[in-house]
Amino acid sequence: MVYVQSDRNGKLLRVEGEPFVGMSGALAFESEELQGWLRAKLDVEAKLSVLKRSDTELVRVLEDLIHILVERGVIRYTDLPAAARQKLDERALLRADLEAIADHGVD
């Protein structure tokens, strides 16, 4: 048995293993309504995971793009907001540190 909170239309908003303030009822774990909610939750979590991985990859693409634009004189590094420059500098330093560690091997 799980405890649930539903909206006015009966759509599940929250599911907990213990009773909670604001709950609107309880469902058997085997209920189709709960199983559908769990499947939808897993689907959302899987898609969010893909987006997070994609965000990380896209950050590197944007860093490389900024580097190319600066290198070709399309923009000046100082045209970027200070906060953006700081983040780029921090990432560049971290990347350089990691490359230095990799060059010397990790024991």
N, CA, C and O atoms as a GROMACS GRO file, in nm:
protein
  428
    1MET      N    1   0.084  -0.116   0.000
    1MET     CA    2   0.000   0.000   0.000
    1MET      C    3   0.090   0.124   0.000
    1MET      O    4   0.190   0.130   0.072
    2VAL      N    5   0.051   0.222  -0.083
    2VAL     CA    6   0.121   0.351  -0.085
    2VAL      C    7   0.018   0.461  -0.063
    2VAL      O    8  -0.101   0.443  -0.086
    3TYR      N    9   0.067   0.574  -0.019
    3TYR     CA   10  -0.018   0.688   0.010
    3TYR      C   11   0.004   0.792  -0.097
    3TYR      O   12   0.117   0.819  -0.139
    4VAL      N   13  -0.106   0.852  -0.142
    4VAL     CA   14  -0.097   0.938  -0.259
    4VAL      C   15  -0.167   1.072  -0.236
    4VAL      O   16  -0.254   1.087  -0.149
    5GLN      N   17  -0.125   1.166  -0.318
    5GLN     CA   18  -0.195   1.294  -0.327
    5GLN      C   19  -0.232   1.309  -0.473
    5GLN      O   20  -0.149   1.295  -0.562
    6SER      N   21  -0.359   1.338  -0.497
    6SER     CA   22  -0.409   1.354  -0.633
    6SER      C   23  -0.465   1.494  -0.650
    6SER      O   24  -0.504   1.560  -0.554
    7ASP      N   25  -0.469   1.540  -0.776
    7ASP     CA   26  -0.532   1.669  -0.802
    7ASP      C   27  -0.683   1.650  -0.814
    7ASP      O   28  -0.733   1.540  -0.793
    8ARG      N   29  -0.754   1.755  -0.848
    8ARG     CA   30  -0.901   1.748  -0.858
    8ARG      C   31  -0.950   1.651  -0.964
    8ARG      O   32  -1.061   1.599  -0.956
    9ASN      N   33  -0.865   1.628  -1.064
    9ASN     CA   34  -0.903   1.537  -1.172
    9ASN      C   35  -0.859   1.393  -1.146
    9ASN      O   36  -0.879   1.305  -1.229
   10GLY      N   37  -0.800   1.370  -1.030
   10GLY     CA   38  -0.756   1.235  -0.995
   10GLY      C   39  -0.616   1.200  -1.041
   10GLY      O   40  -0.572   1.087  -1.024
   11LYS      N   41  -0.545   1.297  -1.101
   11LYS     CA   42  -0.408   1.272  -1.146
   11LYS      C   43  -0.316   1.267  -1.025
   11LYS      O   44  -0.320   1.355  -0.938
   12LEU      N   45  -0.231   1.162  -1.019
   12LEU     CA   46  -0.139   1.148  -0.908
   12LEU      C   47  -0.033   1.257  -0.913
   12LEU      O   48   0.029   1.282  -1.016
   13LEU      N   49  -0.013   1.322  -0.799
   13LEU     CA   50   0.087   1.427  -0.786
   13LEU      C   51   0.205   1.382  -0.701
   13LEU      O   52   0.319   1.421  -0.725
   14ARG      N   53   0.176   1.299  -0.601
   14ARG     CA   54   0.279   1.257  -0.506
   14ARG      C   55   0.246   1.118  -0.455
   14ARG      O   56   0.130   1.084  -0.432
   15VAL      N   57   0.350   1.036  -0.439
   15VAL     CA   58   0.335   0.900  -0.388
   15VAL      C   59   0.442   0.878  -0.282
   15VAL      O   60   0.560   0.906  -0.304
   16GLU      N   61   0.400   0.829  -0.166
   16GLU     CA   62   0.492   0.804  -0.055
   16GLU      C   63   0.462   0.669   0.008
   16GLU      O   64   0.350   0.618  -0.003
   17GLY      N   65   0.560   0.613   0.073
   17GLY     CA   66   0.544   0.485   0.143
   17GLY      C   67   0.480   0.499   0.280
   17GLY      O   68   0.434   0.401   0.337
   18GLU      N   69   0.477   0.620   0.332
   18GLU     CA   70   0.419   0.648   0.464
   18GLU      C   71   0.313   0.757   0.450
   18GLU      O   72   0.321   0.839   0.359
   19PRO      N   73   0.216   0.758   0.538
   19PRO     CA   74   0.115   0.865   0.535
   19PRO      C   75   0.182   1.002   0.549
   19PRO      O   76   0.284   1.015   0.617
   20PHE      N   77   0.125   1.104   0.484
   20PHE     CA   78   0.181   1.238   0.489
   20PHE      C   79   0.069   1.342   0.488
   20PHE      O   80  -0.043   1.314   0.447
   21VAL      N   81   0.103   1.460   0.535
   21VAL     CA   82   0.006   1.570   0.538
   21VAL      C   83  -0.031   1.607   0.395
   21VAL      O   84   0.057   1.627   0.311
   22GLY      N   85  -0.158   1.615   0.368
   22GLY     CA   86  -0.206   1.652   0.235
   22GLY      C   87  -0.238   1.535   0.146
   22GLY      O   88  -0.281   1.553   0.032
   23MET      N   89  -0.216   1.414   0.196
   23MET     CA   90  -0.247   1.297   0.113
   23MET      C   91  -0.398   1.290   0.092
   23MET      O   92  -0.477   1.334   0.175
   24SER      N   93  -0.434   1.235  -0.023
   24SER     CA   94  -0.577   1.226  -0.055
   24SER      C   95  -0.627   1.082  -0.059
   24SER      O   96  -0.745   1.059  -0.086
   25GLY      N   97  -0.539   0.986  -0.033
   25GLY     CA   98  -0.584   0.848  -0.033
   25GLY      C   99  -0.468   0.751  -0.034
   25GLY      O  100  -0.353   0.787  -0.011
   26ALA      N  101  -0.503   0.626  -0.061
   26ALA     CA  102  -0.403   0.520  -0.066
   26ALA      C  103  -0.433   0.431  -0.186
   26ALA      O  104  -0.548   0.420  -0.230
   27LEU      N  105  -0.330   0.368  -0.238
   27LEU     CA  106  -0.346   0.276  -0.351
   27LEU      C  107  -0.268   0.149  -0.323
   27LEU      O  108  -0.165   0.150  -0.256
   28ALA      N  109  -0.319   0.039  -0.376
   28ALA     CA  110  -0.244  -0.085  -0.372
   28ALA      C  111  -0.126  -0.073  -0.467
   28ALA      O  112  -0.136  -0.012  -0.573
   29PHE      N  113  -0.014  -0.132  -0.427
   29PHE     CA  114   0.105  -0.123  -0.511
   29PHE      C  115   0.079  -0.180  -0.650
   29PHE      O  116   0.136  -0.133  -0.748
   30GLU      N  117  -0.007  -0.279  -0.659
   30GLU     CA  118  -0.034  -0.344  -0.787
   30GLU      C  119  -0.132  -0.268  -0.874
   30GLU      O  120  -0.158  -0.309  -0.987
   31SER      N  121  -0.189  -0.158  -0.826
   31SER     CA  122  -0.291  -0.086  -0.902
   31SER      C  123  -0.234  -0.033  -1.034
   31SER      O  124  -0.119   0.010  -1.041
   32GLU      N  125  -0.316  -0.038  -1.136
   32GLU     CA  126  -0.274   0.010  -1.268
   32GLU      C  127  -0.240   0.158  -1.264
   32GLU      O  128  -0.149   0.204  -1.333
   33GLU      N  129  -0.315   0.234  -1.185
   33GLU     CA  130  -0.290   0.378  -1.174
   33GLU      C  131  -0.149   0.404  -1.120
   33GLU      O  132  -0.076   0.488  -1.174
   34LEU      N  133  -0.111   0.333  -1.015
   34LEU     CA  134   0.022   0.351  -0.957
   34LEU      C  135   0.129   0.302  -1.053
   34LEU      O  136   0.232   0.367  -1.070
   35GLN      N  137   0.107   0.188  -1.115
   35GLN     CA  138   0.206   0.134  -1.208
   35GLN      C  139   0.229   0.229  -1.326
   35GLN      O  140   0.342   0.246  -1.371
   36GLY      N  141   0.122   0.291  -1.375
   36GLY     CA  142   0.135   0.389  -1.483
   36GLY      C  143   0.214   0.511  -1.438
   36GLY      O  144   0.297   0.563  -1.513
   37TRP      N  145   0.189   0.556  -1.314
   37TRP     CA  146   0.261   0.671  -1.260
   37TRP      C  147   0.410   0.638  -1.246
   37TRP      O  148   0.495   0.720  -1.279
   38LEU      N  149   0.441   0.517  -1.198
   38LEU     CA  150   0.581   0.477  -1.182
   38LEU      C  151   0.651   0.466  -1.317
   38LEU      O  152   0.767   0.507  -1.330
   39ARG      N  153   0.582   0.411  -1.418
   39ARG     CA  154   0.642   0.402  -1.553
   39ARG      C  155   0.671   0.542  -1.607
   39ARG      O  156   0.778   0.566  -1.663
   40ALA      N  157   0.576   0.634  -1.589
   40ALA     CA  158   0.595   0.770  -1.638
   40ALA      C  159   0.711   0.838  -1.564
   40ALA      O  160   0.790   0.910  -1.625
   41LYS      N  161   0.722   0.815  -1.434
   41LYS     CA  162   0.830   0.873  -1.355
   41LYS      C  163   0.965   0.821  -1.403
   41LYS      O  164   1.060   0.898  -1.419
   42LEU      N  165   0.976   0.692  -1.427
   42LEU     CA  166   1.100   0.633  -1.477
   42LEU      C  167   1.135   0.688  -1.615
   42LEU      O  168   1.252   0.713  -1.644
   43ASP      N  169   1.035   0.708  -1.700
   43ASP     CA  170   1.057   0.762  -1.833
   43ASP      C  171   1.112   0.905  -1.824
   43ASP      O  172   1.206   0.941  -1.894
   44VAL      N  173   1.053   0.986  -1.736
   44VAL     CA  174   1.100   1.124  -1.717
   44VAL      C  175   1.243   1.123  -1.664
   44VAL      O  176   1.326   1.200  -1.712
   45GLU      N  177   1.273   1.039  -1.565
   45GLU     CA  178   1.407   1.033  -1.509
   45GLU      C  179   1.510   0.991  -1.613
   45GLU      O  180   1.622   1.042  -1.615
   46ALA      N  181   1.473   0.898  -1.700
   46ALA     CA  182   1.565   0.853  -1.806
   46ALA      C  183   1.592   0.967  -1.904
   46ALA      O  184   1.707   0.988  -1.945
   47LYS      N  185   1.488   1.041  -1.940
   47LYS     CA  186   1.507   1.153  -2.034
   47LYS      C  187   1.588   1.265  -1.969
   47LYS      O  188   1.669   1.328  -2.036
   48LEU      N  189   1.566   1.291  -1.841
   48LEU     CA  190   1.645   1.393  -1.772
   48LEU      C  191   1.792   1.353  -1.766
   48LEU      O  192   1.880   1.439  -1.776
   49SER      N  193   1.818   1.226  -1.748
   49SER     CA  194   1.956   1.177  -1.745
   49SER      C  195   2.024   1.200  -1.880
   49SER      O  196   2.140   1.242  -1.884
   50VAL      N  197   1.953   1.173  -1.988
   50VAL     CA  198   2.008   1.196  -2.122
   50VAL      C  199   2.035   1.346  -2.141
   50VAL      O  200   2.139   1.383  -2.196
   51LEU      N  201   1.944   1.431  -2.096
   51LEU     CA  202   1.963   1.575  -2.108
   51LEU      C  203   2.084   1.621  -2.029
   51LEU      O  204   2.160   1.706  -2.076
   52LYS      N  205   2.104   1.568  -1.909
   52LYS     CA  206   2.220   1.607  -1.828
   52LYS      C  207   2.349   1.570  -1.898
   52LYS      O  208   2.443   1.650  -1.901
   53ARG      N  209   2.355   1.449  -1.954
   53ARG     CA  210   2.476   1.408  -2.027
   53ARG      C  211   2.497   1.500  -2.147
   53ARG      O  212   2.610   1.541  -2.176
   54SER      N  213   2.389   1.531  -2.217
   54SER     CA  214   2.396   1.619  -2.332
   54SER      C  215   2.442   1.759  -2.292
   54SER      O  216   2.520   1.822  -2.364
   55ASP      N  217   2.393   1.809  -2.178
   55ASP     CA  218   2.435   1.941  -2.130
   55ASP      C  219   2.585   1.945  -2.109
   55ASP      O  220   2.651   2.042  -2.147
   56THR      N  221   2.640   1.842  -2.049
   56THR     CA  222   2.783   1.836  -2.024
   56THR      C  223   2.861   1.839  -2.155
   56THR      O  224   2.961   1.909  -2.168
   57GLU      N  225   2.814   1.763  -2.251
   57GLU     CA  226   2.881   1.759  -2.382
   57GLU      C  227   2.868   1.893  -2.452
   57GLU      O  228   2.962   1.939  -2.517
   58LEU      N  229   2.752   1.956  -2.441
   58LEU     CA  230   2.728   2.084  -2.507
   58LEU      C  231   2.814   2.194  -2.446
   58LEU      O  232   2.857   2.284  -2.518
   59VAL      N  233   2.840   2.188  -2.317
   59VAL     CA  234   2.927   2.286  -2.253
   59VAL      C  235   3.064   2.284  -2.322
   59VAL      O  236   3.120   2.390  -2.351
   60ARG      N  237   3.116   2.167  -2.346
   60ARG     CA  238   3.248   2.157  -2.412
   60ARG      C  239   3.242   2.213  -2.554
   60ARG      O  240   3.335   2.280  -2.598
   61VAL      N  241   3.133   2.187  -2.625
   61VAL     CA  242   3.116   2.241  -2.760
   61VAL      C  243   3.116   2.393  -2.756
   61VAL      O  244   3.181   2.458  -2.838
   62LEU      N  245   3.044   2.450  -2.659
   62LEU     CA  246   3.038   2.596  -2.648
   62LEU      C  247   3.173   2.655  -2.611
   62LEU      O  248   3.211   2.761  -2.662
   63GLU      N  249   3.246   2.588  -2.523
   63GLU     CA  250   3.381   2.635  -2.490
   63GLU      C  251   3.469   2.638  -2.615
   63GLU      O  252   3.539   2.736  -2.640
   64ASP      N  253   3.463   2.531  -2.692
   64ASP     CA  254   3.544   2.524  -2.814
   64ASP      C  255   3.500   2.632  -2.913
   64ASP      O  256   3.584   2.693  -2.978
   65LEU      N  257   3.371   2.655  -2.926
   65LEU     CA  258   3.319   2.757  -3.017
   65LEU      C  259   3.368   2.896  -2.975
   65LEU      O  260   3.410   2.975  -3.060
   66ILE      N  261   3.361   2.926  -2.847
   66ILE     CA  262   3.408   3.056  -2.798
   66ILE      C  263   3.557   3.071  -2.827
   66ILE      O  264   3.601   3.177  -2.870
   67HIS      N  265   3.633   2.966  -2.803
   67HIS     CA  266   3.778   2.969  -2.829
   67HIS      C  267   3.804   2.999  -2.977
   67HIS      O  268   3.889   3.082  -3.009
   68ILE      N  269   3.733   2.934  -3.066
   68ILE     CA  270   3.752   2.955  -3.211
   68ILE      C  271   3.714   3.098  -3.250
   68ILE      O  272   3.786   3.162  -3.326
   69LEU      N  273   3.602   3.148  -3.197
   69LEU     CA  274   3.559   3.284  -3.230
   69LEU      C  275   3.660   3.387  -3.182
   69LEU      O  276   3.687   3.485  -3.252
   70VAL      N  277   3.715   3.366  -3.064
   70VAL     CA  278   3.817   3.458  -3.011
   70VAL      C  279   3.944   3.447  -3.095
   70VAL      O  280   4.004   3.548  -3.133
   71GLU      N  281   3.985   3.324  -3.123
   71GLU     CA  282   4.107   3.300  -3.200
   71GLU      C  283   4.101   3.363  -3.338
   71GLU      O  284   4.202   3.414  -3.388
   72ARG      N  285   3.983   3.362  -3.401
   72ARG     CA  286   3.966   3.418  -3.535
   72ARG      C  287   3.934   3.567  -3.533
   72ARG      O  288   3.920   3.630  -3.638
   73GLY      N  289   3.923   3.622  -3.415
   73GLY     CA  290   3.897   3.765  -3.404
   73GLY      C  291   3.753   3.807  -3.427
   73GLY      O  292   3.724   3.925  -3.445
   74VAL      N  293   3.663   3.711  -3.428
   74VAL     CA  294   3.521   3.742  -3.447
   74VAL      C  295   3.467   3.814  -3.324
   74VAL      O  296   3.387   3.907  -3.335
   75ILE      N  297   3.511   3.771  -3.207
   75ILE     CA  298   3.478   3.840  -3.082
   75ILE      C  299   3.606   3.854  -3.001
   75ILE      O  300   3.703   3.782  -3.022
   76ARG      N  301   3.604   3.948  -2.908
   76ARG     CA  302   3.717   3.961  -2.816
   76ARG      C  303   3.676   3.892  -2.686
   76ARG      O  304   3.560   3.895  -2.646
   77TYR      N  305   3.774   3.831  -2.623
   77TYR     CA  306   3.748   3.763  -2.496
   77TYR      C  307   3.688   3.860  -2.395
   77TYR      O  308   3.602   3.822  -2.316
   78THR      N  309   3.733   3.983  -2.399
   78THR     CA  310   3.683   4.085  -2.305
   78THR      C  311   3.540   4.127  -2.336
   78THR      O  312   3.477   4.195  -2.254
   79ASP      N  313   3.487   4.089  -2.453
   79ASP     CA  314   3.346   4.117  -2.485
   79ASP      C  315   3.251   4.030  -2.402
   79ASP      O  316   3.135   4.065  -2.382
   80LEU      N  317   3.302   3.919  -2.354
   80LEU     CA  318   3.221   3.828  -2.274
   80LEU      C  319   3.198   3.888  -2.136
   80LEU      O  320   3.284   3.959  -2.084
   81PRO      N  321   3.082   3.861  -2.076
   81PRO     CA  322   3.059   3.909  -1.939
   81PRO      C  323   3.165   3.852  -1.844
   81PRO      O  324   3.217   3.743  -1.866
   82ALA      N  325   3.196   3.927  -1.740
   82ALA     CA  326   3.298   3.886  -1.643
   82ALA      C  327   3.269   3.748  -1.586
   82ALA      O  328   3.360   3.667  -1.570
   83ALA      N  329   3.143   3.721  -1.554
   83ALA     CA  330   3.107   3.590  -1.496
   83ALA      C  331   3.138   3.477  -1.595
   83ALA      O  332   3.184   3.370  -1.555
   84ALA      N  333   3.111   3.500  -1.723
   84ALA     CA  334   3.139   3.398  -1.825
   84ALA      C  335   3.289   3.376  -1.838
   84ALA      O  336   3.335   3.262  -1.847
   85ARG      N  337   3.366   3.486  -1.839
   85ARG     CA  338   3.512   3.473  -1.847
   85ARG      C  339   3.566   3.397  -1.727
   85ARG      O  340   3.655   3.313  -1.742
   86GLN      N  341   3.513   3.426  -1.610
   86GLN     CA  342   3.560   3.357  -1.489
   86GLN      C  343   3.534   3.207  -1.499
   86GLN      O  344   3.622   3.127  -1.467
   87LYS      N  345   3.415   3.170  -1.543
   87LYS     CA  346   3.383   3.027  -1.555
   87LYS      C  347   3.471   2.959  -1.660
   87LYS      O  348   3.519   2.848  -1.638
   88LEU      N  349   3.492   3.026  -1.772
   88LEU     CA  350   3.577   2.970  -1.876
   88LEU      C  351   3.720   2.955  -1.826
   88LEU      O  352   3.786   2.854  -1.852
   89ASP      N  353   3.769   3.057  -1.754
   89ASP     CA  354   3.906   3.050  -1.699
   89ASP      C  355   3.919   2.935  -1.599
   89ASP      O  356   4.017   2.861  -1.602
   90GLU      N  357   3.820   2.921  -1.511
   90GLU     CA  358   3.824   2.813  -1.412
   90GLU      C  359   3.829   2.677  -1.480
   90GLU      O  360   3.906   2.589  -1.442
   91ARG      N  361   3.745   2.661  -1.583
   91ARG     CA  362   3.740   2.533  -1.654
   91ARG      C  363   3.871   2.507  -1.728
   91ARG      O  364   3.919   2.394  -1.733
   92ALA      N  365   3.928   2.612  -1.786
   92ALA     CA  366   4.054   2.596  -1.858
   92ALA      C  367   4.166   2.555  -1.762
   92ALA      O  368   4.248   2.469  -1.795
   93LEU      N  369   4.169   2.615  -1.644
   93LEU     CA  370   4.270   2.579  -1.545
   93LEU      C  371   4.252   2.435  -1.497
   93LEU      O  372   4.349   2.360  -1.486
   94LEU      N  373   4.129   2.397  -1.470
   94LEU     CA  374   4.102   2.259  -1.428
   94LEU      C  375   4.142   2.159  -1.535
   94LEU      O  376   4.200   2.055  -1.507
   95ARG      N  377   4.109   2.193  -1.660
   95ARG     CA  378   4.144   2.103  -1.770
   95ARG      C  379   4.296   2.092  -1.783
   95ARG      O  380   4.348   1.982  -1.806
   96ALA      N  381   4.367   2.203  -1.769
   96ALA     CA  382   4.513   2.200  -1.776
   96ALA      C  383   4.572   2.117  -1.663
   96ALA      O  384   4.665   2.040  -1.684
   97ASP      N  385   4.516   2.132  -1.543
   97ASP     CA  386   4.562   2.050  -1.430
   97ASP      C  387   4.540   1.902  -1.457
   97ASP      O  388   4.628   1.820  -1.430
   98LEU      N  389   4.424   1.867  -1.511
   98LEU     CA  390   4.396   1.726  -1.541
   98LEU      C  391   4.489   1.672  -1.648
   98LEU      O  392   4.534   1.557  -1.639
   99GLU      N  393   4.518   1.754  -1.749
   99GLU     CA  394   4.611   1.710  -1.853
   99GLU      C  395   4.750   1.688  -1.795
   99GLU      O  396   4.818   1.592  -1.832
  100ALA      N  397   4.793   1.776  -1.705
  100ALA     CA  398   4.925   1.762  -1.642
  100ALA      C  399   4.931   1.633  -1.559
  100ALA      O  400   5.031   1.562  -1.560
  101ILE      N  401   4.823   1.605  -1.489
  101ILE     CA  402   4.818   1.482  -1.408
  101ILE      C  403   4.823   1.361  -1.501
  101ILE      O  404   4.893   1.264  -1.473
  102ALA      N  405   4.748   1.366  -1.610
  102ALA     CA  406   4.744   1.254  -1.704
  102ALA      C  407   4.881   1.233  -1.768
  102ALA      O  408   4.923   1.119  -1.792
  103ASP      N  409   4.952   1.344  -1.796
  103ASP     CA  410   5.085   1.333  -1.857
  103ASP      C  411   5.186   1.268  -1.765
  103ASP      O  412   5.279   1.201  -1.811
  104HIS      N  413   5.167   1.286  -1.634
  104HIS     CA  414   5.259   1.228  -1.537
  104HIS      C  415   5.212   1.093  -1.485
  104HIS      O  416   5.281   1.028  -1.407
  105GLY      N  417   5.095   1.053  -1.526
  105GLY     CA  418   5.040   0.926  -1.482
  105GLY      C  419   4.987   0.933  -1.341
  105GLY      O  420   5.037   1.008  -1.257
  106VAL      N  421   4.886   0.856  -1.316
  106VAL     CA  422   4.825   0.850  -1.184
  106VAL      C  423   4.860   0.716  -1.124
  106VAL      O  424   4.828   0.612  -1.180
  107ASP      N  425   4.926   0.719  -1.008
  107ASP     CA  426   4.966   0.594  -0.942
  107ASP      C  427   4.861   0.546  -0.847
  107ASP      O  428   4.877   0.442  -0.784
   0.00000   0.00000   0.00000
